[in-house]
Structure formats: structure tokens, C-alpha cells
């Protein structure tokens, strides 16, 4: 069993905001997984591909270490004068387990100097299981070869617009479909900017385990997923022919 929390929030900047976040996270069980949105960490400098130095990154690393939790977060990353968006997974010791860069950057991100990079087939290995990121628009181009047990979908902001429709409903539908097709759990978190902010946790058959516009939390059972993938467990929710 793994306790998971999807935070749809803004990046804390003041000591008061960081204090409130730290207090909230301190109540979580050790070994929990906490997910923050796409741009949660801003302006990280990367050295040798592994080392990070940035005040926000250090705070997030300390948050993982103090609560002995896993943290998945989006970040803006500078590497050799190139600017990327990445998903990063931190362990309970505050160290980086791995990262995955965004491939399908948006037009406004390109205007801000962000370029694509990485590989949607990247799988990160944590003690609890395997993880893969999809960062906002990447979710519209899933790679069905990816077999990670837990998919983390991080979005930058809410987007309900007359031209594009209600993205809350679209993201939820897409997350359910992706989880079902990939036979994996999925956690989604959105930056709390604009309308249509969604936090969600979906099981491997597309059922919504938790849904909120703030914090979605629940337990997931990766051993059950593994049995499901090997045929040892048959759910009554899906018709078997």
C-alpha cells in the first residue's frame, strides 16, 4: 500500500507559505508519495546531469527529507544555456532518483525559450515501484510501450476556455483512458492558476479513486496492479470474455 497525495497549488514564495506547506506535509505517513504541479520548482541550474542548486529545489529536497517521503515535482531546468521543463522524483533522503524532460512543449513555452528533450519511454525505479512522467501536453501523445506502474501527469495551470472547452473534464477523461490502456495507476496535479484546476488519482481500470480542485489523496495497491497485469487478479469492474 502506498499513500499518495496530488497537490494542485501555486509555488510557495514567502516563509509563511512554505511553513504552511511543511506543516501540511508533516502529517503524512513516512514513505508517502506527494506530487506537485508542472512549474512548481522554477529556474533550477543543473550540473553534470545530477546536481541541483536552487533555493526552491533545496526547500523541496528538505521537505522530502524531513518527512521521509517521496516527492514528484515539475521544474524549469537550465542546462548548458538550454531551458527545459522536467519532472523530477526525489527519495525520502532528499536525493534525486531520476528525472524526465518534457517533449511536447507548447507554443508559449517555445516563446519563453523552453525546448523539448528527454524520452517518453523513461522509467524511474523507486523502492515502491516504477514511475514515468508525462508533463502536460505530453499526455496527449502517450507511448503505449511504457510499462511503468505509476504514471505522474503534471500540468502547469487550469484551462477552461470558450475556444478549447472545459479542460477539467478533458484532463480527467484523458487520465482515466491512459490509466486504463496502460494498466497503471495515474496521479495528476495542476498549477492553481486559472480555471479548471484538477487533482486526480486513477486506478488501472480507469476508475477515479480521488478527485479534487485542491488536494486529492488516497491509497494505491501496487501489488494488486502486479497481480492484475499477470492475470492473477480479475476485477469484477471490467467484463471478461
C-alpha positions, 0 to 999 in steps of 0.5 A: 500500500502506498499513500499518495497525495496530488497537490494542485497549488501555486509555488510557495514564495514567502516563509509563511507559505512554505511553513504552511506547506511543511506543516501540511506535509508533516502529517503524512505517513513516512514513505508517502508519495506527494506530487506537485504541479508542472512549474512548481520548482522554477529556474533550477541550474543543473550540473553534470546531469545530477546536481541541483542548486536552487533555493526552491529545489533545496526547500523541496529536497528538505521537505522530502527529507524531513518527512521521509517521503517521496516527492514528484515535482515539475521544474524549469531546468537550465542546462548548458544555456538550454531551458527545459521543463522536467519532472523530477522524483526525489527519495525520502533522503532528499536525493534525486532518483531520476528525472524526465524532460518534457517533449511536447512543449507548447507554443508559449513555452517555445516563446519563453525559450523552453525546448523539448528533450528527454524520452517518453519511454523513461522509467524511474525505479523507486523502492515502491515501484516504477514511475514515468512522467508525462508533463502536460501536453505530453499526455496527449501523445502517450507511448503505449510501450511504457510499462511503468506502474505509476504514471505522474501527469503534471500540468502547469495551470487550469484551462477552461476556455470558450475556444478549447472547452472545459479542460477539467473534464478533458484532463480527467477523461484523458487520465482515466483512458491512459490509466486504463490502456496502460494498466497503471495507476495515474496521479495528476496535479495542476498549477492553481492558476486559472480555471479548471484546476484538477487533482486526480488519482486513477486506478488501472481500470480507469476508475477515479479513486480521488478527485479534487480542485485542491488536494486529492489523496488516497491509497494505491495497491501496487501489488494488486496492479502486479497481480492484475497485469499477470492475470492473477487478479480479475476485477469484477469492474471490467467484463471478461470474455 
